[in-house]
Amino acid sequence: MKKGENIYRNNTWPLLKNKLKKIIKNFFFLFFSLSRLLIAQNNTELFPQKDLLIPYHSEWTKNHYKERIEVFKNDPLNFNEIVFIGNSITEGGKNWSEKFNIPNIRNRGIGGDVTDGVLERLDEIIFFKPKAVFILIGINDLFNIYYKKQVPSPEYVGNNILKIARTIKQNSPSTLIYVQTLLPTSKDFMKSNIEVVNKIIAADLPNDVFDIIDLNNFFSDDKGFLKKELTSDGTHLTEEGYALWVKIEKNIILSVHKTMPLN
């Protein structure tokens, strides 16, 4: 072999090697993406059926719930991810991976959803066995109690939240579960019921099912209302509100992420 040929080979091999790595990586990404989509499509029981009616959903939520479920079907979870599940406050976080600057955090928030709605969509969570699940749900139940008087009681809501955590843990024992306390609002009539629900969550500790993250404490002003700079309407969060949420939970997310398998 001539000297020039050897130099050429030495220069081109690293480039070819890098291209080959990229091709293999893209192949596996495509393979696993198609695999999870096929799994989800072939396991339609993982998602609520289209004719399911949650009795405490508003008319708007009935349609939005179905729309979000279709989104989830077309972009199902992967195994061993981190999942945020809840209502519009969670959905409004949009891309949680971008917010935390950590990959594989999935958004399973549905605007207007209630605790019964979450209970009906746990099969996807259980099947894909997330590394961790962060639960924030119940505020719409409490609004329903005040305005429509359909949800039985704040105790019903608190016990449903515990049921959500226990159902996940029983069927996916390795999943870490974090129950987040209900955030305050700007409405005086909501304060006592929020306190009831949060006390039910806290009273269940210590246990081997979930840990609690007391978001309420960080978001409340000295009168127990949602801090004005953190909300756009007295219930939903501003970007400053989401930034605070991330700050509170960043170390927890980092510790969970360190135990996740490399993709």
Long-range contacts (C-beta under 8 A, 24 or more apart in sequence): 32-78, 36-76, 36-77, 36-78, 36-128, 37-74, 37-76, 39-76, 40-73, 40-76, 40-124, 41-73, 43-127, 45-123, 46-76, 46-123, 46-124, 46-127, 47-72, 47-73, 47-121, 47-123, 47-124, 48-120, 48-121, 52-120, 54-113, 54-114, 54-116, 54-117, 54-120, 55-116, 55-150, 56-114, 56-116, 56-117, 56-140, 56-141, 56-144, 56-148, 56-150, 56-151, 57-112, 57-113, 57-114, 57-117, 58-112, 60-112, 61-110, 61-111, 61-112, 61-113, 61-117, 61-140, 64-110, 64-111, 64-112, 65-110, 65-112, 65-113, 65-117, 68-110, 68-111, 69-110, 69-121, 72-108, 72-121, 72-124, 76-124, 76-128, 77-106, 77-124, 77-125, 77-128, 77-130, 78-104, 78-128, 79-128, 79-129, 80-104, 80-129, 80-130, 80-131, 80-260, 80-261, 81-105, 81-106, 81-128, 81-130, 81-131, 81-260, 82-106, 82-130, 82-131, 82-132, 82-133, 82-134, 82-253, 82-256, 82-257, 82-260, 83-108, 83-125, 83-130, 83-132, 83-133, 83-134, 84-108, 84-109, 84-133, 84-134, 84-136, 85-109, 85-118, 85-125, 85-133, 85-134, 85-135, 85-136, 85-137, 86-110, 86-113, 86-118, 86-135, 86-136, 86-137, 87-111, 87-112, 87-113, 87-114, 87-136, 87-137, 87-139, 87-140, 88-112, 88-113, 88-236, 89-136, 89-139, 89-183, 89-235, 89-236, 89-237, 90-136, 92-236, 92-237, 92-242, 93-242, 93-245, 99-242, 99-246, 100-246, 100-249, 100-250, 100-253, 102-253, 102-254, 102-257, 103-263, 104-257, 104-260, 104-263, 105-253, 106-130, 112-140, 113-137, 113-140, 114-138, 114-140, 114-141, 114-144, 114-151, 115-141, 115-157, 115-160, 115-161, 115-163, 115-164, 116-160, 118-164, 119-160, 119-163, 119-164, 119-167, 122-164, 122-167, 122-168, 122-171, 125-168, 125-172, 125-175, 126-167, 126-168, 126-171, 126-172, 129-172, 129-174, 129-175, 130-172, 130-175, 131-175, 131-176, 131-256, 131-259, 131-260, 132-175, 132-176, 132-177, 132-178, 132-256, 133-168, 133-175, 133-176, 133-177, 133-178, 134-178, 134-180, 134-213, 134-249, 135-161, 135-164, 135-165, 135-177, 135-178, 135-179, 135-180, 135-210, 136-180, 136-182, 136-183, 136-215, 137-161, 137-164, 138-182, 138-197, 139-182, 139-183, 139-185, 139-190, 139-194, 139-235, 142-182, 142-190, 142-193, 142-194, 142-197, 143-190, 145-193, 146-189, 146-190, 146-193, 154-193, 154-196, 154-197, 154-200, 155-196, 155-200, 157-193, 157-197, 158-196, 158-197, 158-198, 158-199, 158-200, 158-201, 159-200, 161-197, 161-200, 161-201, 162-200, 162-201, 162-204, 165-209, 165-210, 166-209, 169-209, 169-210, 176-211, 176-256, 177-209, 177-210, 177-211, 178-210, 178-211, 178-212, 178-213, 178-249, 178-252, 179-210, 179-211, 179-212, 179-213, 180-212, 180-213, 180-214, 180-215, 181-212, 181-213, 181-214, 181-215, 181-216, 181-217, 182-215, 182-216, 183-215, 183-216, 183-219, 183-226, 183-237, 184-216, 184-219, 184-220, 184-221, 184-224, 184-225, 184-226, 185-225, 185-226, 185-234, 185-235, 186-225, 186-226, 186-228, 186-231, 186-234, 186-235, 187-234, 187-235, 188-225, 191-224, 191-225, 213-248, 213-249, 213-252, 215-245, 215-248, 218-244, 218-248, 219-244
